[in-house]
Amino acid sequence: MILSLFESAVFAFVLLHIIYIATKPPFRRDAAALPGLALTVVAFSVVGTVLGIWMIVRWPTIRHLAAIGVIVATALAWWRARPSYGARSKWPPGSLGIGMSLDAINNRTFYLDQAHTHGPVFKMSQFGRPVVCVLGLGRARELLTENADSLIGATLPYNRRLPKGTLRYMALRDHREEAPLFRRTFASLELHAGEDANRAACRTMLDTLARDSGEGDGGVRGREYFARWLLVALSRIFFGLLPNDPRVAELERAFSNLQFDRSGGSRWQRQLEEALVSVTALMRAVAREGATSPEHLAVGSALRAILEADPAVLDDPNRARNLFLVFRISHGDLTGLMDWLFKLLTDNAEWQSKVRAAGRATGSPSGAQPSDIGSRVVLETLRMEQSEFLYRRVAQPITLGDYSIPAGWLLRVCVQESHRDPSIFPDPERFGPDRFLSRTFGRSEYSPFGADERGCMGARLALFLGRVFVEELCLGYEWQVTRDGPLERGSRHRHHWRPSAASRVKMRPLNSGLGADFTADLVR
């Protein structure tokens, strides 16, 4: 009798622990996103549990063996989750437990907290896979440089649709062969050539947002409007397409087939391939028009620049697809940046007035850390948000100080946490764009666009469009958030934090003449 009670307590403990883990936020978000799959998993779990209970009750020997198995598995999980696990092998401290893995997804300060506990190099687990985490950009850059041949891209499934892979995930040899062409292309972008058009498109977007936000009581979500403007702006910068060109809508439709977070399946692969084929055909059509009528291929566009450097670039599937993927990834990253710019300018309204007082800066951004106020707002936003991490996969064992990192682990460079080092950025949680007025930070101190030779090629583009957005927003409009919610993140470690999807805003042009009535309506 006592043995049976003990075994029942063991099974109950494990079942409650499984339920506790299954109800953590990442799993809840997955269940909300895929309710059909969630119901299927729950149904199979219930059936399996019932069958297990029936077998345990009917056959005592199975119950005894199952209890022993559960105790052994629990002990092994506890042993592996100890922060000192692996110390004899010179592994860094830190827990490989599944609970920690899930906490890292939902806790904004997880990596800082772990660094305070274990030091700037520690280990964790991401759904069972060991990860070494590194804080401090100087330390990380040295590690990446000294072990360039031992660290490879931590790829996502869509990478397989390109012969050599995407630029960010290529083998180092291929990257050194392919990257210079793209680096020269984006360095030569004549952003000033389309500045007036991009500013006009931004104002049109903000006018639409203001009009739509006044039609109801609740306001609208800004992110969707920012994404539409960026589609227009990037279509011109990359491919020379004007806003009314129907191919802009074709590019937008291709986005829906590029579901980067999905991991496979014949339908997913077919849709992804169709999107890449259709967009390659679109680029070739634009190039043909440019060959017969140069005005159809805008001066300063990425497509024109890359064709001038390599006329056969669109015949190379890897290069053609990489050009489009850079466009697609840029759109997603910049949409996130605009969302954060809007959020931080809302939360720090005094900077709206400072931007208005300074006026517009024109032309392409000058230097890695431009000093105009709009660019400083962008730089500070990138310090605090959006630039969160770099991932690499350890292909061969490496050493990091006194620690040994086995092959097969992941490396996570904690960029956002490194940007909160108070010895470099005093009062790091304060939004202070003037940090970039008083001094210039080296790449071992501030590096939102990468820490090694695989760094982002779109730094100028991000600073340019971010500055345009900040200036047009602050100089032309005032706004107030009517509803908000907590910051959000997806259910994977590679997902970025973002402002709440519940956020709603009301906006009006500064010259609308509504004055105090507008503010009073917002308060009511």
Backbone torsions as a table, in degrees:
resi	resn	phi	psi	omega
1	MET	NA	-46.0	179.8
2	ILE	-63.4	-39.6	178.8
3	LEU	-62.2	-42.2	179.6
4	SER	-63.5	-42.1	178.4
5	LEU	-63.8	-40.8	179.2
6	PHE	-62.9	-45.4	179.3
7	GLU	-63.4	-39.4	177.9
8	SER	-63.7	-39.5	178.5
9	ALA	-64.6	-38.4	177.8
10	VAL	-62.0	-47.8	-179.4
11	PHE	-64.7	-39.3	-179.9
12	ALA	-65.5	-41.5	179.5
13	PHE	-60.5	-47.0	-178.7
14	VAL	-65.7	-42.3	-179.6
15	LEU	-62.3	-43.3	178.5
16	LEU	-64.8	-37.0	179.2
17	HIS	-66.6	-40.5	177.9
18	ILE	-63.4	-43.2	179.0
19	ILE	-63.0	-40.2	178.9
20	TYR	-60.4	-46.3	179.6
21	ILE	-66.4	-41.1	-176.8
22	ALA	-67.0	-20.8	-179.5
23	THR	-97.6	7.6	175.4
24	LYS	-68.4	155.6	-173.1
25	PRO	-50.9	-42.6	-179.3
26	PRO	-58.1	-41.3	179.1
27	PHE	-71.0	-35.6	177.6
28	ARG	-63.8	-39.7	178.8
29	ARG	-66.1	-40.3	177.3
30	ASP	-62.9	-40.4	-179.9
31	ALA	-64.6	-38.6	178.9
32	ALA	-68.4	-35.5	-178.8
33	ALA	-76.3	-32.0	-177.8
34	LEU	-129.1	70.5	-175.1
35	PRO	-61.4	-35.7	179.6
36	GLY	-62.8	-47.1	178.0
37	LEU	-63.7	-40.2	-179.7
38	ALA	-61.6	-43.3	179.1
39	LEU	-64.5	-37.7	178.2
40	THR	-64.1	-44.6	179.0
41	VAL	-62.8	-43.2	179.0
42	VAL	-62.6	-43.4	-179.3
43	ALA	-61.5	-47.1	178.6
44	PHE	-63.8	-36.7	179.3
45	SER	-65.1	-43.1	179.6
46	VAL	-64.2	-46.9	179.4
47	VAL	-61.1	-44.6	179.5
48	GLY	-62.7	-39.9	179.2
49	THR	-65.1	-43.4	179.5
50	VAL	-62.6	-46.4	178.4
51	LEU	-61.9	-40.4	178.6
52	GLY	-62.4	-43.3	178.9
53	ILE	-63.0	-42.4	-179.7
54	TRP	-61.9	-44.3	-179.8
55	MET	-66.1	-38.9	-179.2
56	ILE	-66.0	-40.0	179.9
57	VAL	-71.0	-39.3	-174.3
58	ARG	-75.0	-39.2	-175.8
59	TRP	-121.1	99.7	-177.8
60	PRO	-56.1	-33.0	-179.2
61	THR	-62.7	-41.4	177.5
62	ILE	-62.5	-39.1	179.1
63	ARG	-61.9	-43.4	-179.6
64	HIS	-63.3	-46.7	-178.9
65	LEU	-65.1	-39.6	179.3
66	ALA	-64.6	-40.9	179.4
67	ALA	-63.7	-41.9	178.3
68	ILE	-63.3	-43.6	178.9
69	GLY	-61.0	-41.3	179.8
70	VAL	-65.4	-42.4	-179.9
71	ILE	-63.4	-44.1	-180.0
72	VAL	-63.9	-45.4	-179.2
73	ALA	-63.6	-40.0	179.1
74	THR	-65.3	-41.4	179.4
75	ALA	-64.5	-41.4	179.4
76	LEU	-65.7	-40.6	178.4
77	ALA	-63.5	-41.7	178.2
78	TRP	-63.8	-43.7	-178.6
79	TRP	-61.6	-43.1	-178.9
80	ARG	-70.5	-27.5	-177.8
81	ALA	-81.7	-8.1	179.0
82	ARG	-63.3	136.7	178.8
83	PRO	-57.2	-27.5	-177.7
84	SER	-88.4	0.1	-179.3
85	TYR	-60.1	130.7	-179.8
86	GLY	88.6	4.1	-177.3
87	ALA	-61.3	-36.1	179.6
88	ARG	-65.5	-27.0	177.2
89	SER	-90.5	7.4	-179.7
90	LYS	66.8	31.7	172.9
91	TRP	-77.4	152.2	177.5
92	PRO	-65.9	162.0	175.1
93	PRO	-72.9	166.4	179.6
94	GLY	125.7	154.2	-174.4
95	SER	-89.7	138.3	173.5
96	LEU	-99.6	15.8	-177.5
97	GLY	-70.1	151.7	-179.9
98	ILE	-66.6	-32.7	178.8
99	GLY	-61.9	-43.2	177.4
100	MET	-63.7	-39.3	179.5
101	SER	-58.5	-42.8	-179.7
102	LEU	-74.3	-36.0	177.5
103	ASP	-62.1	-33.3	-178.9
104	ALA	-63.4	-28.4	-178.9
105	ILE	-74.3	-36.5	-169.9
106	ASN	-106.0	-3.7	-175.9
107	ASN	-110.7	113.8	-176.1
108	ARG	-61.5	-28.6	-175.6
109	THR	-105.8	14.5	-173.9
110	PHE	-54.6	-51.3	-173.4
111	TYR	-70.1	-36.2	174.7
112	LEU	-65.2	-41.9	179.4
113	ASP	-62.5	-42.6	179.4
114	GLN	-65.5	-37.7	178.3
115	ALA	-66.2	-38.1	177.5
116	HIS	-65.0	-32.7	-178.3
117	THR	-81.9	-43.9	-170.3
118	HIS	-111.5	-12.4	-174.7
119	GLY	105.4	176.2	-172.2
120	PRO	-73.8	-7.3	175.0
121	VAL	-125.2	119.4	-178.7
122	PHE	-149.4	166.4	-179.4
123	LYS	-113.1	157.3	174.6
124	MET	-153.9	-176.1	179.2
125	SER	-128.5	139.8	174.0
126	GLN	-116.3	97.6	-176.6
127	PHE	52.5	45.8	174.1
128	GLY	96.2	-15.0	-178.4
129	ARG	-95.6	124.5	-178.0
130	PRO	-65.3	143.3	-179.5
131	VAL	-135.2	132.5	170.6
132	VAL	-97.9	127.5	-177.4
133	CYS	-108.1	137.7	-176.0
134	VAL	-129.0	125.4	171.5
135	LEU	-105.2	146.3	-179.0
136	GLY	103.6	108.9	-174.5
137	LEU	-67.4	-33.4	176.9
138	GLY	-62.3	-46.0	178.8
139	ARG	-63.2	-43.5	-177.7
140	ALA	-66.3	-41.9	-179.0
141	ARG	-65.2	-40.0	177.5
142	GLU	-63.0	-42.6	179.2
143	LEU	-62.5	-46.1	-178.7
144	LEU	-64.7	-39.4	-178.3
145	THR	-70.6	-45.3	-176.2
146	GLU	-72.3	-21.5	-176.5
147	ASN	-121.2	32.0	-175.4
148	ALA	-57.0	-36.3	-177.5
149	ASP	-80.8	-13.0	-177.9
150	SER	-101.6	-8.2	-178.1
151	LEU	-116.0	127.7	-179.0
152	ILE	-125.0	168.5	-177.5
153	GLY	-63.5	139.2	173.8
154	ALA	-87.1	87.7	-165.1
155	THR	-74.6	156.7	168.9
156	LEU	-105.9	161.0	-171.5
157	PRO	-58.4	-32.1	-177.4
158	TYR	-64.3	-17.1	-179.6
159	ASN	-59.9	-26.0	-177.1
160	ARG	-71.8	-11.6	-177.5
161	ARG	-83.5	2.4	178.1
162	LEU	-119.8	137.2	-175.5
163	PRO	-52.8	-45.0	179.2
164	LYS	-104.0	0.2	-176.2
165	GLY	88.5	172.8	178.5
166	THR	-77.9	159.8	-175.4
167	LEU	-54.8	-40.9	-175.3
168	ARG	-72.6	-17.6	-176.2
169	TYR	-115.3	-0.3	-176.9
170	MET	-60.3	152.7	167.3
171	ALA	-58.9	149.5	-172.8
172	LEU	-56.8	-40.9	-180.0
173	ARG	-62.4	-44.6	179.2
174	ASP	-66.7	-38.0	-179.2
175	HIS	-63.5	-41.5	-179.9
176	ARG	-68.0	-22.9	177.4
177	GLU	-83.6	-38.6	-172.8
178	GLU	-93.4	-34.9	-171.6
179	ALA	-61.9	-38.2	-177.1
180	PRO	-56.0	-38.7	179.2
181	LEU	-61.2	-45.7	-179.1
182	PHE	-71.6	-35.3	179.9
183	ARG	-65.2	-42.6	177.7
184	ARG	-64.6	-38.1	-179.3
185	THR	-60.8	-48.6	-176.0
186	PHE	-78.1	-24.3	174.1
187	ALA	-71.1	-26.0	-176.4
188	SER	-93.8	0.8	179.7
189	LEU	-56.4	127.4	177.7
190	GLU	-92.3	76.8	-173.8
191	LEU	-62.2	-31.2	-178.9
192	HIS	-66.5	-23.5	-176.6
193	ALA	-63.8	-33.3	180.0
194	GLY	-110.2	17.0	-174.4
195	GLU	-62.3	-46.5	-178.4
196	ASP	-60.1	-42.3	-179.8
197	ALA	-65.9	-39.8	-179.3
198	ASN	-70.9	-35.4	175.6
199	ARG	-66.8	-41.9	178.7
200	ALA	-62.5	-41.7	178.3
201	ALA	-64.9	-36.5	177.6
202	CYS	-65.0	-43.4	178.6
203	ARG	-64.8	-38.4	176.9
204	THR	-61.0	-43.6	177.6
205	MET	-61.1	-45.0	-178.4
206	LEU	-69.4	-34.3	174.6
207	ASP	-62.4	-42.4	178.7
208	THR	-64.1	-42.9	177.8
209	LEU	-59.7	-45.5	-179.4
210	ALA	-62.6	-44.4	-179.5
211	ARG	-63.0	-47.6	-178.2
212	ASP	-65.4	-34.8	-177.6
213	SER	-69.1	-20.8	179.6
214	GLY	-89.3	-4.2	-175.6
215	GLU	-81.2	-19.3	178.1
216	GLY	-132.2	-177.8	-178.2
217	ASP	-86.0	-23.6	-170.2
218	GLY	-91.8	-14.9	-175.8
219	GLY	85.3	-172.8	-177.4
220	VAL	-131.9	166.6	177.2
221	ARG	-89.6	125.8	-174.3
222	GLY	-71.1	-34.4	-171.8
223	ARG	-54.9	-39.5	-177.8
224	GLU	-64.0	-35.0	178.7
225	TYR	-73.1	-39.8	178.2
226	PHE	-60.8	-40.3	-179.5
227	ALA	-63.1	-38.1	-179.7
228	ARG	-66.7	-42.8	178.5
229	TRP	-62.6	-43.1	-178.4
230	LEU	-65.5	-32.8	176.0
231	LEU	-61.5	-44.3	178.7
232	VAL	-65.8	-47.9	-177.0
233	ALA	-63.3	-45.5	-177.4
234	LEU	-72.8	-30.5	176.8
235	SER	-62.4	-36.5	177.7
236	ARG	-75.1	-44.4	-176.9
237	ILE	-66.2	-39.2	-178.4
238	PHE	-82.9	-46.5	-168.6
239	PHE	-120.0	0.5	178.8
240	GLY	72.3	20.8	-177.5
241	LEU	-86.4	134.4	177.1
242	LEU	-79.7	158.8	-175.1
243	PRO	-56.1	-33.6	-177.2
244	ASN	-89.3	5.4	178.2
245	ASP	-72.0	125.7	-178.2
246	PRO	-60.9	-18.7	-180.0
247	ARG	-71.8	-18.0	173.1
248	VAL	-63.5	-42.8	177.0
249	ALA	-65.6	-33.4	177.6
250	GLU	-64.9	-39.4	175.9
251	LEU	-63.1	-40.4	-180.0
252	GLU	-63.7	-39.5	178.8
253	ARG	-65.2	-35.1	178.7
254	ALA	-63.6	-30.2	179.5
255	PHE	-56.5	-40.0	-174.7
256	SER	-65.1	-21.4	178.3
257	ASN	-92.1	-4.6	-180.0
258	LEU	-101.9	72.1	-179.7
259	GLN	-88.2	88.7	-172.3
260	PHE	-63.6	-29.8	-173.5
261	ASP	-79.9	-13.7	179.4
262	ARG	-80.6	155.0	-168.4
263	SER	-111.7	5.1	176.5
264	GLY	149.0	-157.9	-173.4
265	GLY	97.4	146.2	-175.0
266	SER	-62.2	-38.3	-179.6
267	ARG	-66.2	-44.3	179.6
268	TRP	-61.0	-44.8	-179.4
269	GLN	-65.2	-38.8	-179.9
270	ARG	-65.8	-44.6	-179.6
271	GLN	-64.7	-40.5	179.2
272	LEU	-64.2	-43.9	-179.8
273	GLU	-65.4	-41.8	179.3
274	GLU	-61.7	-39.9	179.4
275	ALA	-64.4	-44.0	-179.0
276	LEU	-66.7	-38.5	178.6
277	VAL	-66.7	-45.0	-176.7
278	SER	-65.9	-38.6	-178.8
279	VAL	-73.3	-34.7	174.9
280	THR	-61.9	-41.3	176.7
281	ALA	-63.2	-38.8	178.2
282	LEU	-62.2	-45.8	-179.7
283	MET	-63.0	-38.6	179.0
284	ARG	-65.5	-37.5	178.7
285	ALA	-65.2	-42.6	177.9
286	VAL	-62.9	-40.6	179.6
287	ALA	-64.6	-39.5	178.5
288	ARG	-63.8	-41.7	177.3
289	GLU	-61.2	-40.7	-179.9
290	GLY	-65.9	-31.1	179.4
291	ALA	-69.2	-32.5	-179.4
292	THR	-93.3	-32.0	-179.7
293	SER	-136.8	94.5	-174.4
294	PRO	-53.3	-27.0	-178.2
295	GLU	-66.5	-17.1	178.6
296	HIS	-78.7	-11.8	179.1
297	LEU	-119.1	96.6	-167.7
298	ALA	-57.0	138.1	174.0
299	VAL	-62.1	134.6	177.5
300	GLY	89.2	-5.9	179.5
301	SER	-75.6	156.1	-179.6
302	ALA	-64.3	-39.2	-179.1
303	LEU	-63.5	-43.4	179.4
304	ARG	-64.6	-42.8	-178.3
305	ALA	-65.0	-41.3	-176.7
306	ILE	-74.2	-31.0	175.8
307	LEU	-69.5	-35.5	176.8
308	GLU	-66.4	-33.0	179.1
309	ALA	-79.6	-34.1	-178.8
310	ASP	-148.1	93.9	-177.0
311	PRO	-58.8	-21.7	-178.4
312	ALA	-96.9	13.7	-172.0
313	VAL	-60.0	-35.8	-177.0
314	LEU	-78.4	-8.4	174.2
315	ASP	-87.7	-8.7	178.3
316	ASP	-97.8	107.9	-175.9
317	PRO	-55.3	-36.8	-177.5
318	ASN	-67.5	-43.9	-178.4
319	ARG	-72.3	-41.5	179.7
320	ALA	-62.2	-46.1	-178.9
321	ARG	-69.0	-35.0	177.7
322	ASN	-65.1	-36.8	178.8
323	LEU	-61.6	-43.9	179.3
324	PHE	-68.7	-40.7	-179.1
325	LEU	-65.0	-34.4	174.1
326	VAL	-61.6	-42.1	176.5
327	PHE	-60.0	-47.8	-177.3
328	ARG	-66.0	-44.9	-179.7
329	ILE	-67.3	-38.3	177.7
330	SER	-60.2	-41.5	-179.7
331	HIS	-61.3	-45.6	179.8
332	GLY	-65.3	-45.1	-178.7
333	ASP	-65.6	-42.0	-178.0
334	LEU	-71.6	-32.4	174.6
335	THR	-61.4	-42.9	176.2
336	GLY	-62.6	-39.2	178.7
337	LEU	-63.8	-45.0	179.7
338	MET	-62.4	-37.8	178.3
339	ASP	-61.1	-42.2	178.7
340	TRP	-71.5	-38.4	176.1
341	LEU	-58.2	-45.3	179.6
342	PHE	-63.2	-43.4	-179.7
343	LYS	-62.9	-47.7	-176.1
344	LEU	-73.1	-32.5	174.2
345	LEU	-69.8	-32.2	175.5
346	THR	-67.3	-44.8	-177.7
347	ASP	-74.7	-18.9	-178.9
348	ASN	-127.4	68.1	-168.9
349	ALA	-62.7	-21.1	179.9
350	GLU	-62.0	-25.7	179.6
351	TRP	-76.4	-21.6	172.5
352	GLN	-61.5	-46.3	-179.2
353	SER	-65.0	-37.6	-179.5
354	LYS	-66.7	-38.2	177.1
355	VAL	-65.6	-41.4	179.2
356	ARG	-62.3	-38.9	-178.4
357	ALA	-69.3	-31.2	-176.6
358	ALA	-82.8	-28.6	-178.4
359	GLY	80.1	-168.8	-174.4
360	ARG	-87.8	146.7	167.3
361	ALA	-109.7	139.0	-175.2
362	THR	-118.1	162.3	178.9
363	GLY	91.2	171.6	178.6
364	SER	-66.6	145.1	177.5
365	PRO	-56.4	139.3	-177.9
366	SER	-105.0	117.3	178.5
367	GLY	85.8	169.3	-178.7
368	ALA	-72.3	-25.3	-179.5
369	GLN	-134.5	77.0	-178.7
370	PRO	-58.0	151.0	-172.9
371	SER	-97.6	-8.8	179.2
372	ASP	-64.2	156.1	-169.9
373	ILE	-66.4	-37.0	178.3
374	GLY	-61.7	-43.2	178.5
375	SER	-66.8	-35.3	178.8
376	ARG	-65.5	-36.2	175.7
377	VAL	-62.6	-41.9	178.8
378	VAL	-65.3	-45.8	-179.2
379	LEU	-60.6	-42.2	-179.7
380	GLU	-69.6	-35.9	175.9
381	THR	-63.4	-42.0	178.0
382	LEU	-66.7	-29.6	175.4
383	ARG	-66.0	-42.2	-172.9
384	MET	-86.7	-33.1	-173.6
385	GLU	-141.0	171.0	171.8
386	GLN	74.4	-49.1	177.2
387	SER	-88.9	93.0	-168.7
388	GLU	-106.2	-38.2	-171.4
389	PHE	-161.6	164.7	167.0
390	LEU	-127.8	140.2	177.0
391	TYR	-118.8	142.1	170.3
392	ARG	-138.2	156.7	174.2
393	ARG	-105.6	134.0	-178.5
394	VAL	-82.1	105.7	-177.9
395	ALA	-84.5	-31.0	177.3
396	GLN	-133.1	148.8	-179.1
397	PRO	-54.5	140.8	178.8
398	ILE	-131.7	163.6	174.4
399	THR	-115.5	147.7	179.4
400	LEU	-138.2	95.9	-173.7
401	GLY	64.7	-123.3	179.4
402	ASP	-88.5	0.8	-173.9
403	TYR	-101.6	149.9	174.4
404	SER	-113.0	130.5	-178.0
405	ILE	-113.7	116.3	-176.5
406	PRO	-71.5	158.2	172.5
407	ALA	-63.0	147.5	-179.9
408	GLY	96.7	-18.2	176.7
409	TRP	-74.7	164.4	169.1
410	LEU	-100.1	152.0	172.5
411	LEU	-112.7	127.3	176.0
412	ARG	-117.5	114.3	172.8
413	VAL	-86.8	118.1	-175.1
414	CYS	-85.7	84.8	-174.2
415	VAL	-68.9	-50.0	-176.7
416	GLN	-60.3	-42.3	179.4
417	GLU	-68.0	-35.5	177.1
418	SER	-65.4	-32.0	177.5
419	HIS	-74.0	-0.8	177.7
420	ARG	-110.9	22.3	176.6
421	ASP	-73.1	114.2	-176.7
422	PRO	-66.3	-18.6	177.4
423	SER	-74.2	-19.2	177.7
424	ILE	-104.1	-42.1	-178.8
425	PHE	-121.7	89.4	179.1
426	PRO	-54.5	143.4	-178.2
427	ASP	50.6	60.6	-168.1
428	PRO	-65.3	-20.9	-179.8
429	GLU	-84.3	-4.9	178.5
430	ARG	-85.6	136.2	175.9
431	PHE	-79.6	106.3	-174.4
432	GLY	-137.6	81.5	-179.4
433	PRO	-57.6	-23.3	-179.2
434	ASP	-71.0	-4.6	171.5
435	ARG	-55.2	-35.3	-174.2
436	PHE	-88.3	3.8	174.5
437	LEU	-94.1	-32.9	-174.2
438	SER	-85.8	-21.6	-179.3
439	ARG	-160.7	164.2	174.8
440	THR	-107.7	132.6	-177.4
441	PHE	-97.2	137.9	176.2
442	GLY	-76.2	167.9	-177.2
443	ARG	-69.0	-16.6	174.8
444	SER	-83.6	-2.1	177.8
445	GLU	-115.0	-39.5	-176.0
446	TYR	-141.1	117.8	-174.8
447	SER	-151.7	73.4	-177.7
448	PRO	-75.6	-10.9	-175.5
449	PHE	-112.2	22.9	177.4
450	GLY	115.5	160.7	-174.0
451	ALA	-121.6	3.7	179.2
452	ASP	-147.0	-163.3	-175.0
453	GLU	-69.5	-9.6	175.5
454	ARG	-90.7	15.3	-176.8
455	GLY	-58.1	158.9	-178.3
456	CYS	-61.2	134.9	179.0
457	MET	-88.8	-5.1	-173.6
458	GLY	-103.3	25.2	-177.9
459	ALA	-59.4	-47.1	179.7
460	ARG	-60.8	-40.5	-178.9
461	LEU	-64.5	-44.2	179.5
462	ALA	-63.3	-43.6	180.0
463	LEU	-66.9	-38.2	-179.1
464	PHE	-66.6	-54.7	-177.6
465	LEU	-68.6	-33.7	176.0
466	GLY	-63.5	-42.4	178.3
467	ARG	-65.2	-42.9	177.4
468	VAL	-57.4	-46.1	-179.3
469	PHE	-61.9	-48.9	-178.6
470	VAL	-59.0	-45.9	-176.4
471	GLU	-69.7	-46.3	-178.8
472	GLU	-66.4	-36.5	178.2
473	LEU	-64.6	-51.8	-173.8
474	CYS	-75.0	-35.9	-176.9
475	LEU	-77.1	-23.1	-174.0
476	GLY	-112.8	-9.3	-168.4
477	TYR	-147.2	158.3	166.7
478	GLU	-130.5	155.0	-172.5
479	TRP	-155.7	166.4	175.8
480	GLN	-149.4	137.5	177.7
481	VAL	-77.4	125.8	-179.1
482	THR	-94.0	-20.5	178.5
483	ARG	-153.8	144.8	-179.3
484	ASP	-148.1	174.2	177.7
485	GLY	-153.5	-179.7	-179.3
486	PRO	-68.8	157.2	175.9
487	LEU	-59.3	152.3	-173.3
488	GLU	-125.0	161.0	173.6
489	ARG	-152.7	151.6	175.3
490	GLY	-70.0	-172.9	-173.0
491	SER	-98.7	15.5	178.4
492	ARG	-124.7	153.9	-178.3
493	HIS	-64.9	-25.0	-179.1
494	ARG	-81.8	-7.1	179.8
495	HIS	-76.7	150.7	-179.5
496	HIS	-96.6	151.8	169.8
497	TRP	-69.5	149.4	-179.2
498	ARG	-149.9	158.2	174.5
499	PRO	-60.7	159.4	-174.6
500	SER	-61.9	138.2	174.0
501	ALA	-70.6	-15.4	178.7
502	ALA	-80.5	-9.2	-176.8
503	SER	-63.1	135.9	176.7
504	ARG	-134.3	145.5	-173.6
505	VAL	-133.8	148.7	168.2
506	LYS	-116.0	136.4	-173.6
507	MET	-137.6	152.1	173.4
508	ARG	-146.4	150.9	174.1
509	PRO	-64.1	145.0	-179.3
510	LEU	-63.7	-27.8	-178.2
511	ASN	-96.2	19.4	-177.4
512	SER	-76.5	-18.2	178.5
513	GLY	82.0	7.1	-178.5
514	LEU	-76.3	-31.4	174.5
515	GLY	51.6	-130.5	-173.6
516	ALA	-64.4	-28.7	179.9
517	ASP	-60.9	-38.6	179.6
518	PHE	-62.6	-48.3	-179.3
519	THR	-63.3	-40.8	179.8
520	ALA	-62.8	-40.5	178.3
521	ASP	-63.2	-38.9	179.3
522	LEU	-64.1	-42.4	-179.3
523	VAL	-64.2	-41.1	178.5
524	ARG	-67.2	NA	NA
